[in-house]
Amino acid sequence: MASLASILLGYRYVLFVLFVIFNAVIASVAAWDYGMAHETGHNQQIDTYLIFLGILGVIYIIPM
């Protein structure tokens, strides 16, 4: 039977991978939408903010 420490360690790695994947998806979709908004002349402030948050999240979590 697995100990509680090994279960929590598994959850830690799963959450790490999910956090990196979700932040990378947010940043890449926002960058893609920023390019489309730039071509059509729409407001792209929220895209810039989402790109910043996604990249900041990945940069923050990688050293851990």
C-alpha positions, -999 to 999 in steps of 0.1 A, spaced: 0 0 0 13 34 -9 21 58 18 6 93 21 40 109 13 43 91 -21 7 99 -30 13 136 -22 45 135 -42 26 121 -72 0 149 -69 28 174 -68 42 163 -101 8 160 -117 -1 195 -106 33 208 -118 28 194 -153 -8 207 -155 3 242 -143 30 244 -170 7 231 -197 -22 254 -189 1 285 -187 17 276 -220 -17 272 -236 -29 305 -222 2 323 -234 2 307 -269 -35 313 -275 -32 349 -263 -2 355 -286 -21 340 -315 -52 361 -308 -29 392 -304 -16 386 -339 -52 384 -352 -63 414 -333 -34 434 -346 -43 426 -382 -80 437 -377 -73 467 -356 -91 456 -324 -81 463 -289 -54 439 -278 -47 449 -242 -62 418 -226 -41 396 -249 -9 414 -238 -20 408 -202 -27 371 -207 7 366 -225 24 382 -196 5 361 -170 11 329 -189 48 335 -193 52 347 -157 35 316 -144 59 293 -164 89 313 -154 78 312 -117 72 274 -116 102 261 -135 128 268 -108 108 249 -82 
